[in-house]
Amino acid sequence: SKGVGLHAAFWHRSFGHVRSHGCVNLAPLDAKRLFAWTGPHMPAGWIAVLPTRYEPGTIVRIR
């Protein structure tokens, strides 16, 4: 599997209902918490970071 995008959605408040084409929309506060909990961690001043063999990222299982 190539995964699914998880991102903040500030433009609506109907979480728990289908709203996009495969991404999981999160309330901004929930997205901030998830971002702080998962890796790879982004160094200060960077705008993006990709997983590597040494820091592969965090698996988030959605039920």
PDB file of N, H, CA, C and O in Angstrom:
ATOM      1  N   SER A   1       0.836  -1.183   0.000  1.00  0.00           N
ATOM      2  CA  SER A   1       0.000   0.000   0.000  1.00  0.00           C
ATOM      3  C   SER A   1       0.876   1.241   0.000  1.00  0.00           C
ATOM      4  O   SER A   1       1.941   1.257   0.617  1.00  0.00           O
ATOM      5  N   LYS A   2       0.434   2.259  -0.679  1.00  0.00           N
ATOM      6  H   LYS A   2      -0.431   2.245  -1.180  1.00  0.00           H
ATOM      7  CA  LYS A   2       1.182   3.515  -0.725  1.00  0.00           C
ATOM      8  C   LYS A   2       0.803   4.456   0.399  1.00  0.00           C
ATOM      9  O   LYS A   2       1.406   5.520   0.540  1.00  0.00           O
ATOM     10  N   GLY A   3      -0.183   4.090   1.201  1.00  0.00           N
ATOM     11  H   GLY A   3      -0.673   3.226   1.086  1.00  0.00           H
ATOM     12  CA  GLY A   3      -0.559   4.919   2.331  1.00  0.00           C
ATOM     13  C   GLY A   3      -1.686   5.884   2.008  1.00  0.00           C
ATOM     14  O   GLY A   3      -2.206   5.928   0.894  1.00  0.00           O
ATOM     15  N   VAL A   4      -2.037   6.642   3.010  1.00  0.00           N
ATOM     16  H   VAL A   4      -1.614   6.607   3.916  1.00  0.00           H
ATOM     17  CA  VAL A   4      -3.125   7.605   2.935  1.00  0.00           C
ATOM     18  C   VAL A   4      -2.642   8.896   3.557  1.00  0.00           C
ATOM     19  O   VAL A   4      -1.871   8.882   4.517  1.00  0.00           O
ATOM     20  N   GLY A   5      -3.091  10.010   3.014  1.00  0.00           N
ATOM     21  H   GLY A   5      -3.716  10.022   2.234  1.00  0.00           H
ATOM     22  CA  GLY A   5      -2.710  11.305   3.575  1.00  0.00           C
ATOM     23  C   GLY A   5      -3.531  11.655   4.806  1.00  0.00           C
ATOM     24  O   GLY A   5      -4.749  11.475   4.817  1.00  0.00           O
ATOM     25  N   LEU A   6      -2.877  12.147   5.826  1.00  0.00           N
ATOM     26  H   LEU A   6      -1.888  12.293   5.817  1.00  0.00           H
ATOM     27  CA  LEU A   6      -3.526  12.674   7.025  1.00  0.00           C
ATOM     28  C   LEU A   6      -3.183  14.150   7.076  1.00  0.00           C
ATOM     29  O   LEU A   6      -2.004  14.505   7.065  1.00  0.00           O
ATOM     30  N   HIS A   7      -4.179  15.015   7.132  1.00  0.00           N
ATOM     31  H   HIS A   7      -5.137  14.727   7.141  1.00  0.00           H
ATOM     32  CA  HIS A   7      -3.876  16.446   7.171  1.00  0.00           C
ATOM     33  C   HIS A   7      -4.968  17.222   7.884  1.00  0.00           C
ATOM     34  O   HIS A   7      -6.104  16.763   8.007  1.00  0.00           O
ATOM     35  N   ALA A   8      -4.599  18.409   8.350  1.00  0.00           N
ATOM     36  H   ALA A   8      -3.676  18.781   8.250  1.00  0.00           H
ATOM     37  CA  ALA A   8      -5.562  19.294   8.994  1.00  0.00           C
ATOM     38  C   ALA A   8      -6.543  19.817   7.953  1.00  0.00           C
ATOM     39  O   ALA A   8      -6.186  20.028   6.794  1.00  0.00           O
ATOM     40  N   ALA A   9      -7.769  20.019   8.380  1.00  0.00           N
ATOM     41  H   ALA A   9      -8.059  19.847   9.322  1.00  0.00           H
ATOM     42  CA  ALA A   9      -8.805  20.597   7.518  1.00  0.00           C
ATOM     43  C   ALA A   9      -9.500  21.688   8.322  1.00  0.00           C
ATOM     44  O   ALA A   9     -10.378  21.407   9.138  1.00  0.00           O
ATOM     45  N   PHE A  10      -9.103  22.923   8.087  1.00  0.00           N
ATOM     46  H   PHE A  10      -8.390  23.151   7.424  1.00  0.00           H
ATOM     47  CA  PHE A  10      -9.678  24.046   8.831  1.00  0.00           C
ATOM     48  C   PHE A  10     -10.952  24.574   8.183  1.00  0.00           C
ATOM     49  O   PHE A  10     -11.640  25.408   8.771  1.00  0.00           O
ATOM     50  N   TRP A  11     -11.277  24.103   6.981  1.00  0.00           N
ATOM     51  H   TRP A  11     -10.718  23.425   6.503  1.00  0.00           H
ATOM     52  CA  TRP A  11     -12.378  24.662   6.196  1.00  0.00           C
ATOM     53  C   TRP A  11     -13.727  23.993   6.452  1.00  0.00           C
ATOM     54  O   TRP A  11     -14.727  24.402   5.862  1.00  0.00           O
ATOM     55  N   HIS A  12     -13.783  22.979   7.311  1.00  0.00           N
ATOM     56  H   HIS A  12     -12.971  22.647   7.790  1.00  0.00           H
ATOM     57  CA  HIS A  12     -15.076  22.377   7.661  1.00  0.00           C
ATOM     58  C   HIS A  12     -15.013  21.821   9.074  1.00  0.00           C
ATOM     59  O   HIS A  12     -13.942  21.725   9.672  1.00  0.00           O
ATOM     60  N   ARG A  13     -16.182  21.456   9.600  1.00  0.00           N
ATOM     61  H   ARG A  13     -17.053  21.534   9.114  1.00  0.00           H
ATOM     62  CA  ARG A  13     -16.258  20.912  10.957  1.00  0.00           C
ATOM     63  C   ARG A  13     -17.050  19.606  10.986  1.00  0.00           C
ATOM     64  O   ARG A  13     -17.521  19.193  12.045  1.00  0.00           O
ATOM     65  N   SER A  14     -17.199  18.961   9.842  1.00  0.00           N
ATOM     66  H   SER A  14     -16.816  19.297   8.981  1.00  0.00           H
ATOM     67  CA  SER A  14     -17.988  17.722   9.790  1.00  0.00           C
ATOM     68  C   SER A  14     -17.077  16.499   9.754  1.00  0.00           C
ATOM     69  O   SER A  14     -17.136  15.693   8.826  1.00  0.00           O
ATOM     70  N   PHE A  15     -16.234  16.375  10.778  1.00  0.00           N
ATOM     71  H   PHE A  15     -16.186  17.031  11.532  1.00  0.00           H
ATOM     72  CA  PHE A  15     -15.316  15.246  10.865  1.00  0.00           C
ATOM     73  C   PHE A  15     -16.104  13.976  11.156  1.00  0.00           C
ATOM     74  O   PHE A  15     -17.105  14.007  11.872  1.00  0.00           O
ATOM     75  N   GLY A  16     -15.648  12.857  10.596  1.00  0.00           N
ATOM     76  H   GLY A  16     -14.835  12.832  10.014  1.00  0.00           H
ATOM     77  CA  GLY A  16     -16.345  11.597  10.746  1.00  0.00           C
ATOM     78  C   GLY A  16     -17.250  11.287   9.566  1.00  0.00           C
ATOM     79  O   GLY A  16     -17.888  10.235   9.527  1.00  0.00           O
ATOM     80  N   HIS A  17     -17.309  12.199   8.604  1.00  0.00           N
ATOM     81  H   HIS A  17     -16.791  13.054   8.635  1.00  0.00           H
ATOM     82  CA  HIS A  17     -18.095  12.007   7.387  1.00  0.00           C
ATOM     83  C   HIS A  17     -17.162  12.106   6.189  1.00  0.00           C
ATOM     84  O   HIS A  17     -16.153  12.809   6.245  1.00  0.00           O
ATOM     85  N   VAL A  18     -17.489  11.411   5.111  1.00  0.00           N
ATOM     86  H   VAL A  18     -18.309  10.840   5.066  1.00  0.00           H
ATOM     87  CA  VAL A  18     -16.660  11.449   3.902  1.00  0.00           C
ATOM     88  C   VAL A  18     -16.622  12.873   3.360  1.00  0.00           C
ATOM     89  O   VAL A  18     -17.665  13.482   3.123  1.00  0.00           O
ATOM     90  N   ARG A  19     -15.409  13.402   3.166  1.00  0.00           N
ATOM     91  H   ARG A  19     -14.562  12.908   3.359  1.00  0.00           H
ATOM     92  CA  ARG A  19     -15.243  14.771   2.689  1.00  0.00           C
ATOM     93  C   ARG A  19     -14.178  14.903   1.609  1.00  0.00           C
ATOM     94  O   ARG A  19     -14.039  15.980   1.029  1.00  0.00           O
ATOM     95  N   SER A  20     -13.426  13.859   1.320  1.00  0.00           N
ATOM     96  H   SER A  20     -13.538  12.984   1.791  1.00  0.00           H
ATOM     97  CA  SER A  20     -12.342  13.996   0.351  1.00  0.00           C
ATOM     98  C   SER A  20     -12.201  12.710  -0.450  1.00  0.00           C
ATOM     99  O   SER A  20     -13.025  11.803  -0.336  1.00  0.00           O
ATOM    100  N   HIS A  21     -11.164  12.638  -1.248  1.00  0.00           N
ATOM    101  H   HIS A  21     -10.494  13.375  -1.340  1.00  0.00           H
ATOM    102  CA  HIS A  21     -10.941  11.504  -2.148  1.00  0.00           C
ATOM    103  C   HIS A  21      -9.869  10.554  -1.623  1.00  0.00           C
ATOM    104  O   HIS A  21      -9.027  10.095  -2.395  1.00  0.00           O
ATOM    105  N   GLY A  22      -9.883  10.255  -0.345  1.00  0.00           N
ATOM    106  H   GLY A  22     -10.567  10.627   0.282  1.00  0.00           H
ATOM    107  CA  GLY A  22      -8.949   9.286   0.193  1.00  0.00           C
ATOM    108  C   GLY A  22      -8.135   9.770   1.367  1.00  0.00           C
ATOM    109  O   GLY A  22      -7.614   8.958   2.131  1.00  0.00           O
ATOM    110  N   CYS A  23      -8.011  11.072   1.532  1.00  0.00           N
ATOM    111  H   CYS A  23      -8.434  11.732   0.911  1.00  0.00           H
ATOM    112  CA  CYS A  23      -7.277  11.597   2.683  1.00  0.00           C
ATOM    113  C   CYS A  23      -8.149  11.511   3.932  1.00  0.00           C
ATOM    114  O   CYS A  23      -9.374  11.416   3.849  1.00  0.00           O
ATOM    115  N   VAL A  24      -7.501  11.546   5.074  1.00  0.00           N
ATOM    116  H   VAL A  24      -6.506  11.623   5.141  1.00  0.00           H
ATOM    117  CA  VAL A  24      -8.214  11.622   6.341  1.00  0.00           C
ATOM    118  C   VAL A  24      -8.074  13.053   6.832  1.00  0.00           C
ATOM    119  O   VAL A  24      -6.975  13.503   7.157  1.00  0.00           O
ATOM    120  N   ASN A  25      -9.200  13.768   6.884  1.00  0.00           N
ATOM    121  H   ASN A  25     -10.092  13.403   6.620  1.00  0.00           H
ATOM    122  CA  ASN A  25      -9.200  15.150   7.375  1.00  0.00           C
ATOM    123  C   ASN A  25      -9.206  15.134   8.898  1.00  0.00           C
ATOM    124  O   ASN A  25      -9.978  14.400   9.514  1.00  0.00           O
ATOM    125  N   LEU A  26      -8.352  15.938   9.495  1.00  0.00           N
ATOM    126  H   LEU A  26      -7.725  16.534   8.994  1.00  0.00           H
ATOM    127  CA  LEU A  26      -8.262  16.038  10.947  1.00  0.00           C
ATOM    128  C   LEU A  26      -8.557  17.464  11.376  1.00  0.00           C
ATOM    129  O   LEU A  26      -8.252  18.416  10.657  1.00  0.00           O
ATOM    130  N   ALA A  27      -9.153  17.603  12.558  1.00  0.00           N
ATOM    131  H   ALA A  27      -9.400  16.830  13.142  1.00  0.00           H
ATOM    132  CA  ALA A  27      -9.296  18.932  13.138  1.00  0.00           C
ATOM    133  C   ALA A  27      -7.886  19.480  13.354  1.00  0.00           C
ATOM    134  O   ALA A  27      -6.979  18.711  13.670  1.00  0.00           O
ATOM    135  N   PRO A  28      -7.678  20.784  13.194  1.00  0.00           N
ATOM    136  CA  PRO A  28      -6.324  21.339  13.321  1.00  0.00           C
ATOM    137  C   PRO A  28      -5.600  20.953  14.613  1.00  0.00           C
ATOM    138  O   PRO A  28      -4.409  20.644  14.571  1.00  0.00           O
ATOM    139  N   LEU A  29      -6.281  20.963  15.747  1.00  0.00           N
ATOM    140  H   LEU A  29      -7.248  21.215  15.782  1.00  0.00           H
ATOM    141  CA  LEU A  29      -5.624  20.593  17.006  1.00  0.00           C
ATOM    142  C   LEU A  29      -5.208  19.126  16.998  1.00  0.00           C
ATOM    143  O   LEU A  29      -4.124  18.788  17.475  1.00  0.00           O
ATOM    144  N   ASP A  30      -6.061  18.248  16.461  1.00  0.00           N
ATOM    145  H   ASP A  30      -6.942  18.522  16.074  1.00  0.00           H
ATOM    146  CA  ASP A  30      -5.718  16.828  16.364  1.00  0.00           C
ATOM    147  C   ASP A  30      -4.548  16.608  15.416  1.00  0.00           C
ATOM    148  O   ASP A  30      -3.679  15.781  15.691  1.00  0.00           O
ATOM    149  N   ALA A  31      -4.513  17.334  14.308  1.00  0.00           N
ATOM    150  H   ALA A  31      -5.219  18.006  14.084  1.00  0.00           H
ATOM    151  CA  ALA A  31      -3.402  17.220  13.356  1.00  0.00           C
ATOM    152  C   ALA A  31      -2.092  17.657  14.009  1.00  0.00           C
ATOM    153  O   ALA A  31      -1.051  17.037  13.794  1.00  0.00           O
ATOM    154  N   LYS A  32      -2.146  18.714  14.797  1.00  0.00           N
ATOM    155  H   LYS A  32      -2.992  19.217  14.971  1.00  0.00           H
ATOM    156  CA  LYS A  32      -0.942  19.200  15.490  1.00  0.00           C
ATOM    157  C   LYS A  32      -0.417  18.146  16.464  1.00  0.00           C
ATOM    158  O   LYS A  32       0.790  17.913  16.538  1.00  0.00           O
ATOM    159  N   ARG A  33      -1.316  17.514  17.206  1.00  0.00           N
ATOM    160  H   ARG A  33      -2.296  17.704  17.146  1.00  0.00           H
ATOM    161  CA  ARG A  33      -0.913  16.464  18.151  1.00  0.00           C
ATOM    162  C   ARG A  33      -0.313  15.267  17.425  1.00  0.00           C
ATOM    163  O   ARG A  33       0.715  14.734  17.843  1.00  0.00           O
ATOM    164  N   LEU A  34      -0.956  14.843  16.335  1.00  0.00           N
ATOM    165  H   LEU A  34      -1.791  15.275  15.995  1.00  0.00           H
ATOM    166  CA  LEU A  34      -0.465  13.698  15.570  1.00  0.00           C
ATOM    167  C   LEU A  34       0.903  14.007  14.961  1.00  0.00           C
ATOM    168  O   LEU A  34       1.797  13.162  14.990  1.00  0.00           O
ATOM    169  N   PHE A  35       1.069  15.204  14.415  1.00  0.00           N
ATOM    170  H   PHE A  35       0.342  15.890  14.391  1.00  0.00           H
ATOM    171  CA  PHE A  35       2.336  15.612  13.815  1.00  0.00           C
ATOM    172  C   PHE A  35       3.460  15.579  14.847  1.00  0.00           C
ATOM    173  O   PHE A  35       4.570  15.145  14.540  1.00  0.00           O
ATOM    174  N   ALA A  36       3.182  16.034  16.067  1.00  0.00           N
ATOM    175  H   ALA A  36       2.280  16.387  16.317  1.00  0.00           H
ATOM    176  CA  ALA A  36       4.200  16.043  17.127  1.00  0.00           C
ATOM    177  C   ALA A  36       4.555  14.629  17.574  1.00  0.00           C
ATOM    178  O   ALA A  36       5.671  14.391  18.035  1.00  0.00           O
ATOM    179  N   TRP A  37       3.624  13.693  17.444  1.00  0.00           N
ATOM    180  H   TRP A  37       2.718  13.886  17.069  1.00  0.00           H
ATOM    181  CA  TRP A  37       3.813  12.323  17.920  1.00  0.00           C
ATOM    182  C   TRP A  37       4.520  11.438  16.906  1.00  0.00           C
ATOM    183  O   TRP A  37       5.200  10.488  17.294  1.00  0.00           O
ATOM    184  N   THR A  38       4.377  11.724  15.624  1.00  0.00           N
ATOM    185  H   THR A  38       3.824  12.496  15.309  1.00  0.00           H
ATOM    186  CA  THR A  38       4.910  10.863  14.572  1.00  0.00           C
ATOM    187  C   THR A  38       6.288  11.303  14.106  1.00  0.00           C
ATOM    188  O   THR A  38       6.725  12.416  14.401  1.00  0.00           O
ATOM    189  N   GLY A  39       6.966  10.432  13.382  1.00  0.00           N
ATOM    190  H   GLY A  39       6.611   9.528  13.143  1.00  0.00           H
ATOM    191  CA  GLY A  39       8.264  10.748  12.808  1.00  0.00           C
ATOM    192  C   GLY A  39       8.255  10.403  11.332  1.00  0.00           C
ATOM    193  O   GLY A  39       7.296   9.784  10.872  1.00  0.00           O
ATOM    194  N   PRO A  40       9.253  10.763  10.580  1.00  0.00           N
ATOM    195  CA  PRO A  40      10.455  11.444  11.055  1.00  0.00           C
ATOM    196  C   PRO A  40      10.155  12.879  11.462  1.00  0.00           C
ATOM    197  O   PRO A  40       9.285  13.536  10.889  1.00  0.00           O
ATOM    198  N   HIS A  41      10.888  13.349  12.456  1.00  0.00           N
ATOM    199  H   HIS A  41      11.594  12.816  12.921  1.00  0.00           H
ATOM    200  CA  HIS A  41      10.676  14.704  12.953  1.00  0.00           C
ATOM    201  C   HIS A  41      11.327  15.711  12.024  1.00  0.00           C
ATOM    202  O   HIS A  41      12.387  15.455  11.453  1.00  0.00           O
ATOM    203  N   MET A  42      10.686  16.849  11.882  1.00  0.00           N
ATOM    204  H   MET A  42       9.825  17.057  12.346  1.00  0.00           H
ATOM    205  CA  MET A  42      11.159  17.871  10.960  1.00  0.00           C
ATOM    206  C   MET A  42      12.025  18.888  11.700  1.00  0.00           C
ATOM    207  O   MET A  42      11.578  19.484  12.679  1.00  0.00           O
ATOM    208  N   PRO A  43      13.252  19.090  11.242  1.00  0.00           N
ATOM    209  CA  PRO A  43      14.123  20.083  11.868  1.00  0.00           C
ATOM    210  C   PRO A  43      13.549  21.496  11.733  1.00  0.00           C
ATOM    211  O   PRO A  43      12.826  21.794  10.783  1.00  0.00           O
ATOM    212  N   ALA A  44      13.875  22.344  12.679  1.00  0.00           N
ATOM    213  H   ALA A  44      14.462  22.102  13.451  1.00  0.00           H
ATOM    214  CA  ALA A  44      13.412  23.732  12.650  1.00  0.00           C
ATOM    215  C   ALA A  44      13.826  24.403  11.344  1.00  0.00           C
ATOM    216  O   ALA A  44      14.962  24.256  10.892  1.00  0.00           O
ATOM    217  N   GLY A  45      12.905  25.133  10.750  1.00  0.00           N
ATOM    218  H   GLY A  45      11.982  25.253  11.118  1.00  0.00           H
ATOM    219  CA  GLY A  45      13.184  25.857   9.519  1.00  0.00           C
ATOM    220  C   GLY A  45      12.921  25.064   8.248  1.00  0.00           C
ATOM    221  O   GLY A  45      12.899  25.641   7.161  1.00  0.00           O
ATOM    222  N   TRP A  46      12.722  23.763   8.356  1.00  0.00           N
ATOM    223  H   TRP A  46      12.740  23.293   9.239  1.00  0.00           H
ATOM    224  CA  TRP A  46      12.434  22.937   7.177  1.00  0.00           C
ATOM    225  C   TRP A  46      10.950  23.017   6.861  1.00  0.00           C
ATOM    226  O   TRP A  46      10.140  23.317   7.738  1.00  0.00           O
ATOM    227  N   ILE A  47      10.586  22.749   5.598  1.00  0.00           N
ATOM    228  H   ILE A  47      11.244  22.505   4.885  1.00  0.00           H
ATOM    229  CA  ILE A  47       9.177  22.739   5.219  1.00  0.00           C
ATOM    230  C   ILE A  47       8.686  21.336   4.869  1.00  0.00           C
ATOM    231  O   ILE A  47       7.483  21.125   4.715  1.00  0.00           O
ATOM    232  N   ALA A  48       9.594  20.385   4.743  1.00  0.00           N
ATOM    233  H   ALA A  48      10.571  20.556   4.868  1.00  0.00           H
ATOM    234  CA  ALA A  48       9.217  19.004   4.430  1.00  0.00           C
ATOM    235  C   ALA A  48      10.344  18.069   4.838  1.00  0.00           C
ATOM    236  O   ALA A  48      11.508  18.464   4.906  1.00  0.00           O
ATOM    237  N   VAL A  49       9.977  16.827   5.107  1.00  0.00           N
ATOM    238  H   VAL A  49       9.031  16.506   5.052  1.00  0.00           H
ATOM    239  CA  VAL A  49      10.947  15.783   5.399  1.00  0.00           C
ATOM    240  C   VAL A  49      10.332  14.461   4.942  1.00  0.00           C
ATOM    241  O   VAL A  49       9.134  14.233   5.111  1.00  0.00           O
ATOM    242  N   LEU A  50      11.152  13.608   4.370  1.00  0.00           N
ATOM    243  H   LEU A  50      12.124  13.794   4.233  1.00  0.00           H
ATOM    244  CA  LEU A  50      10.678  12.319   3.877  1.00  0.00           C
ATOM    245  C   LEU A  50      11.260  11.193   4.716  1.00  0.00           C
ATOM    246  O   LEU A  50      12.343  11.342   5.284  1.00  0.00           O
ATOM    247  N   PRO A  51      10.558  10.070   4.803  1.00  0.00           N
ATOM    248  CA  PRO A  51      11.103   8.935   5.542  1.00  0.00           C
ATOM    249  C   PRO A  51      12.339   8.380   4.850  1.00  0.00           C
ATOM    250  O   PRO A  51      12.497   8.507   3.635  1.00  0.00           O
ATOM    251  N   THR A  52      13.209   7.767   5.635  1.00  0.00           N
ATOM    252  H   THR A  52      13.080   7.663   6.622  1.00  0.00           H
ATOM    253  CA  THR A  52      14.416   7.138   5.102  1.00  0.00           C
ATOM    254  C   THR A  52      14.484   5.703   5.614  1.00  0.00           C
ATOM    255  O   THR A  52      13.651   5.271   6.411  1.00  0.00           O
ATOM    256  N   ARG A  53      15.472   4.990   5.153  1.00  0.00           N
ATOM    257  H   ARG A  53      16.149   5.341   4.506  1.00  0.00           H
ATOM    258  CA  ARG A  53      15.676   3.626   5.633  1.00  0.00           C
ATOM    259  C   ARG A  53      15.965   3.618   7.132  1.00  0.00           C
ATOM    260  O   ARG A  53      15.578   2.682   7.831  1.00  0.00           O
ATOM    261  N   TYR A  54      16.635   4.644   7.626  1.00  0.00           N
ATOM    262  H   TYR A  54      16.950   5.404   7.058  1.00  0.00           H
ATOM    263  CA  TYR A  54      17.020   4.708   9.030  1.00  0.00           C
ATOM    264  C   TYR A  54      15.934   5.306   9.915  1.00  0.00           C
ATOM    265  O   TYR A  54      15.893   5.041  11.116  1.00  0.00           O
ATOM    266  N   GLU A  55      15.064   6.103   9.332  1.00  0.00           N
ATOM    267  H   GLU A  55      15.097   6.319   8.356  1.00  0.00           H
ATOM    268  CA  GLU A  55      13.934   6.697  10.054  1.00  0.00           C
ATOM    269  C   GLU A  55      12.701   6.567   9.157  1.00  0.00           C
ATOM    270  O   GLU A  55      12.318   7.516   8.473  1.00  0.00           O
ATOM    271  N   PRO A  56      12.080   5.369   9.166  1.00  0.00           N
ATOM    272  CA  PRO A  56      11.057   5.044   8.175  1.00  0.00           C
ATOM    273  C   PRO A  56       9.702   5.718   8.370  1.00  0.00           C
ATOM    274  O   PRO A  56       8.853   5.635   7.482  1.00  0.00           O
ATOM    275  N   GLY A  57       9.480   6.357   9.456  1.00  0.00           N
ATOM    276  H   GLY A  57      10.169   6.424  10.177  1.00  0.00           H
ATOM    277  CA  GLY A  57       8.175   6.972   9.684  1.00  0.00           C
ATOM    278  C   GLY A  57       7.371   6.185  10.696  1.00  0.00           C
ATOM    279  O   GLY A  57       7.840   5.187  11.243  1.00  0.00           O
ATOM    280  N   THR A  58       6.166   6.640  10.936  1.00  0.00           N
ATOM    281  H   THR A  58       5.785   7.451  10.492  1.00  0.00           H
ATOM    282  CA  THR A  58       5.293   6.059  11.947  1.00  0.00           C
ATOM    283  C   THR A  58       4.083   5.429  11.273  1.00  0.00           C
ATOM    284  O   THR A  58       3.448   6.051  10.422  1.00  0.00           O
ATOM    285  N   ILE A  59       3.766   4.208  11.647  1.00  0.00           N
ATOM    286  H   ILE A  59       4.282   3.702  12.338  1.00  0.00           H
ATOM    287  CA  ILE A  59       2.562   3.559  11.136  1.00  0.00           C
ATOM    288  C   ILE A  59       1.383   4.013  11.989  1.00  0.00           C
ATOM    289  O   ILE A  59       1.414   3.900  13.214  1.00  0.00           O
ATOM    290  N   VAL A  60       0.356   4.520  11.342  1.00  0.00           N
ATOM    291  H   VAL A  60       0.331   4.612  10.346  1.00  0.00           H
ATOM    292  CA  VAL A  60      -0.871   4.933  12.020  1.00  0.00           C
ATOM    293  C   VAL A  60      -1.985   4.049  11.482  1.00  0.00           C
ATOM    294  O   VAL A  60      -2.323   4.122  10.301  1.00  0.00           O
ATOM    295  N   ARG A  61      -2.545   3.230  12.327  1.00  0.00           N
ATOM    296  H   ARG A  61      -2.271   3.170  13.287  1.00  0.00           H
ATOM    297  CA  ARG A  61      -3.635   2.333  11.900  1.00  0.00           C
ATOM    298  C   ARG A  61      -4.973   2.990  12.201  1.00  0.00           C
ATOM    299  O   ARG A  61      -5.242   3.417  13.324  1.00  0.00           O
ATOM    300  N   ILE A  62      -5.793   3.058  11.179  1.00  0.00           N
ATOM    301  H   ILE A  62      -5.574   2.712  10.267  1.00  0.00           H
ATOM    302  CA  ILE A  62      -7.114   3.668  11.308  1.00  0.00           C
ATOM    303  C   ILE A  62      -8.151   2.563  11.193  1.00  0.00           C
ATOM    304  O   ILE A  62      -8.143   1.792  10.233  1.00  0.00           O
ATOM    305  N   ARG A  63      -9.024   2.488  12.153  1.00  0.00           N
ATOM    306  H   ARG A  63      -9.030   3.114  12.933  1.00  0.00           H
ATOM    307  CA  ARG A  63     -10.059   1.442  12.148  1.00  0.00           C
ATOM    308  C   ARG A  63     -11.397   2.036  11.827  1.00  0.00           C
ATOM    309  O   ARG A  63     -12.395   1.318  11.776  1.00  0.00           O
TER     310      ARG A  63
END
